[in-house]
Amino acid sequence: MAKLLSFVDRVELVKSVLLNSLNNCVQTYKVSCFISNELERISANFIWNGKMHAWSWNSMCKPKGEGGLCLRRVRNTTEVVGIKLVWRLFTSNSLWAGGCIKNM
């Protein structure tokens, strides 16, 4: 299927399917470094259609203004979700957050 898609189509498919569906998984489970590296490797191989990569994954993950393709790093997504969970814990009025705020 990847051979039928253009480069831009493969990039958009990785952005919309893999990386956005990953958000749901990351909010439930912690993704290890090995799994995040494998997901990025699979994504890069899909984008480049199994050929030699012309850009590194780091340069592809930069914003478009800096010459990248605006892809997200899986490891960064995992860290952001963890920080978001801590933020919710300390700013909400739930029973879970009540004990944490009193102890500080």
Backbone as a ProteinNet text record, in pm:
[ID]
protein_1_A
[PRIMARY]
MAKLLSFVDRVELVKSVLLNSLNNCVQTYKVSCFISNELERISANFIWNGKMHAWSWNSMCKPKGEGGLCLRRVRNTTEVVGIKLVWRLFTSNSLWAGGCIKNM
[TERTIARY]
82	0	86.7	200.7	285.9	337.5	351.7	402.5	301.9	174.6	71.4	55.3	110	95.6	217.7	195.9	308.2	376	489.9	563.7	478.7	410.9	327.1	211.9	153.7	44.4	92.2	212.5	266	293	343.6	367.8	236.4	135.3	4.8	-59.5	-40.6	-95.8	-30	101.5	171.3	124.9	110.6	64.3	-75.1	-165.8	-305.7	-338.3	-281.4	-320.1	-231.5	-103.7	-15.4	1.4	40	72.5	-50.6	-163.8	-283.8	-347.7	-343.9	-398.4	-306.3	-180.5	-86.3	-122.2	-182	-221.2	-314.3	-407.7	-499.7	-425.2	-331.2	-255.5	-164.4	-102	-5.8	-75.8	-200.5	-272.7	-308.2	-303.3	-336	-213	-116.1	2.5	128.9	231.3	360.5	435.3	482.8	552.6	702.1	767	910.8	989.7	1116.3	1203.1	1218.1	1224.1	1237.7	1117	997	875.8	866.4	901	894.9	995.9	1114.7	1213.4	1166.4	1103.4	1052.4	939.7	849.4	741.2	795.2	897.6	958	1031.6	1095.5	1165.4	1066.3	956.3	853.7	793.1	768.1	711.9	807.4	934.5	1032.8	1046.4	1047.5	1055.9	932.5	815.4	694.2	699.5	743.8	749.9	847.4	962	1062.5	1043.2	935.8	898.5	1005.7	1075	1176.6	1308.3	1318.9	1443	1531.9	1648.7	1742.2	1681.4	1692.8	1632.4	1715.2	1649.8	1718.6	1733.3	1641.7	1646.7	1648.6	1707.2	1701	1563.5	1525.2	1396.1	1391.7	1504.5	1509.3	1479.3	1533.5	1507.5	1365.6	1306.3	1168.7	1070.8	1111	1022.5	1027.1	1108	1113.1	989.7	955.7	843.4	870.5	764.8	779.2	860.8	851.8	928.6	1078.5	1119.2	1260.6	1305.5	1220.2	1257.4	1219.4	1138	1095.2	957.6	904	772.6	666.2	703.2	610.4	555	636	598.2	629.3	562.3	587.1	674.2	764.3	843.4	755.6	763	680.5	721.2	849.6	898.8	849.3	847.5	797.7	649	573.3	431	407.3	486.9	474.8	503.7	607.4	642	533.6	477.1	373.5	249.4	212.5	95.3	120.8	241.9	275.4	268.3	318.5	312.9	168.2	88.2	-53.5	-126.2	-91.1	-152.5	-117.4	8.7	50.1	-20.8	-33.7	-102.3	-247.5	-315.3	-453.6	-464.3	-367	-367.7	-362.4	-280.8	-263.9	-362.8	-430.3	-520.7	-668.1	-701.1	-842.5	-889.7	-1018.5	-1078.7	-1126.6	-1057.3	-1099.5	-1041.9	-1089.8	-1039.5	-893.3	-854.1	-715	-620.4	-660	-571.7	-575.3	-679.9	-692.7	-580.4	-543.2	-435.9	-300.7	-278.2	-148.6	-126.1	-229.8	-215.6	-196.2	-265.1	-253.3	-114.2	-51.8	79.1	191.1	165.7	272.5	288.8
-118.8	0	125.5	120.5	238.4	281	187.4	222	303.1	293	365.7	508.7	539.6	671.9	757.7	888.2	980	1001.7	1069.7	1098.4	1178.6	1280.1	1365.5	1285.1	1196	1112.9	1020.4	963.9	875.8	952.3	1076.1	1158.5	1189.6	1228.6	1260.3	1137.1	1021.3	898.4	864.4	882.8	858.1	957.6	1084.2	1185.6	1154.8	1126.1	1113.4	979.3	871.5	740.4	697.9	684.3	628.5	722	844.3	933.7	981	1000.8	1042.9	927.3	806.9	692.8	654.5	691.4	665.7	745.5	861.4	943.7	868.3	792.7	716	608.9	542.4	436.2	493.7	604.6	664.4	716.8	757.2	806.2	694	570.4	455.8	380.9	363.6	283.6	367.7	333.5	397.7	323.2	396.5	337.9	341.4	228	221.5	285.2	312	370.6	277.4	147	51	57.1	61.7	66.1	197.6	307.6	436.6	442.3	387.3	383.1	294.3	182.3	92.4	158.3	228	297	404.6	476.6	578.6	515.5	400.8	331.4	281.8	223.4	175	290.9	402.5	520.4	574.2	584	635	541.6	411.5	317.1	323.7	346.9	361.6	489.2	598	725.2	716.3	656	647	524.4	450.6	339	230.7	211.2	107.2	142.8	262.1	306	376.1	414.6	486.4	620.7	653.3	774.5	896.1	993.9	1116	1214.2	1209.2	1294.9	1206.7	1257.2	1184.7	1208.8	1122.4	1136.3	1264.6	1302.7	1426.8	1548.4	1553	1668.7	1665.4	1547.3	1538	1583.1	1572.5	1608.8	1757.1	1833.4	1978	2044.5	2164.9	2238.8	2273.9	2299.4	2329.9	2456.6	2551.3	2674.4	2653.1	2543.5	2511.4	2406.7	2376.2	2283	2138.6	2113	1976.9	1946.9	1831.7	1790.2	1797.4	1849.9	1871.4	1740.2	1635.5	1508.8	1516.9	1432.7	1432.5	1314.1	1337	1226.9	1150.5	1018.9	936.1	957.8	969.7	989.7	1122.5	1226.9	1356.6	1350.9	1276.6	1261.1	1192.5	1091.5	1020.5	1113.9	1195.8	1289.2	1394.1	1443.7	1546.7	1491.2	1367.6	1308.2	1287.8	1250.2	1235.9	1367.5	1473.1	1606.4	1653.6	1623.2	1660.2	1589.3	1463.4	1389.1	1450	1489.2	1553.3	1687.1	1763.2	1891.8	1873.2	1774.7	1748.3	1706.7	1630.5	1583	1698.8	1798.5	1910.1	2024.3	2031.3	2144	2107.5	1979	1942.3	1934.5	1931	1921.8	1779.7	1681.3	1543.7	1490	1373.4	1310.3	1269.1	1235.5	1195.9	1311.5	1431.2	1547.1	1604.2	1580.4	1639	1598.8	1472.9	1426.9	1480.4	1498.5	1546.1	1691.7	1771	1914.6	1939.2	1863.1	1882.1	1844.3	1745.1	1699.9	1793.5	1886.5	1973.7	2093.2
0	0	0	69	78.1	-58.9	-150.3	-283.5	-363.5	-328.4	-400.6	-350.5	-234.5	-175.2	-204.4	-213.8	-230.3	-95.8	-98	24.9	122.1	72.6	156.8	216.3	136.2	186.8	297.7	283.9	387.6	516.3	504.4	623.5	692.8	618.6	678.2	739.8	679.5	735	868.1	877.2	1003.7	1109.3	1071.1	1166.1	1217.6	1126.9	1166.8	1230.4	1181.1	1232.8	1348.6	1324.5	1426.9	1545.5	1519.5	1629.7	1706.3	1639	1711.2	1786.4	1730	1804.3	1919.4	1909.9	2018	2142.5	2125.7	2240.3	2334.1	2278.8	2363.4	2441.6	2378.5	2444.6	2553	2525	2617.9	2743.2	2730.9	2847.5	2943.5	2896.4	2981.2	3027.9	2940	2969.2	2951.3	3025.4	3006.9	2896.3	2799.2	2685.4	2714.2	2700.8	2727.6	2613.2	2638.9	2536.4	2417	2443.3	2334.3	2241.2	2299.4	2217.9	2142.3	2206.8	2137.1	2022.9	2043.8	1935	1820.7	1853.3	1749	1669.7	1738.6	1668.3	1574.8	1620.3	1534.6	1416.7	1439.6	1331.1	1226.2	1271.3	1179.4	1101.2	1169.5	1102.1	996.3	1030.8	935.2	815.2	839.2	727.8	638.4	698	618.1	535.3	596.5	524	406.9	429	323.5	235.3	258.5	172.9	168.6	281	289.7	224.2	168.3	103	204.1	159.9	246.3	288.1	415.1	468.1	428.3	370.3	329.7	445.8	542.8	661.7	784.7	890.2	1017.3	1080.5	1171.8	1238.5	1320.6	1380	1459.1	1373.1	1253	1166.6	1111.5	1096.9	1050.1	1157.8	1283.4	1394.5	1428.8	1360.7	1384.8	1325.4	1373.9	1315.3	1168.9	1095.1	952.4	929.2	1021	1007.8	1017.9	1082.3	1095.9	994.1	897	792.3	818	918.7	949.1	892.5	929.4	882.1	991	1106.7	1218.6	1272.9	1273.1	1335.5	1484.2	1563.4	1707.8	1745.5	1839.2	1894.3	1992.8	1988.4	2077.1	2222.3	2247.5	2383.9	2440.6	2358.2	2404.2	2435.9	2355.6	2380.5	2513.4	2544.2	2671	2788	2776.4	2883.3	2904.2	2795	2805.7	2875	2842.3	2905.9	3055.3	3093.2	3234.6	3308.5	3248.1	3309.2	3319.9	3217.9	3220.5	3334.8	3358.8	3468.6	3604.2	3621.9	3746.8	3763.1	3654.1	3659.3	3702.5	3644.1	3682.5	3828.3	3874.2	4011.4	4110.1	4082	4174.9	4155.4	4041.8	4019.1	4028.7	4036.1	4041.8	4187.2	4202.3	4336.2	4364.9	4313.7	4334.6	4466.4	4506.3	4627.8	4612.6	4490.5	4466.4	4492.8	4453.1	4467.7	4608	4682	4815.4	4908.6	4909	4997.8	4957.6	4830.3	4783.9	4819.7	4807.8	4835.4	4984.6	5068.2	5213.6	5264.1	5199.4	5243.9	5201.9	5112.6	5063.6	5147.3
[MASK]
++++++++++++++++++++++++++++++++++++++++++++++++++++++++++++++++++++++++++++++++++++++++++++++++++++++++

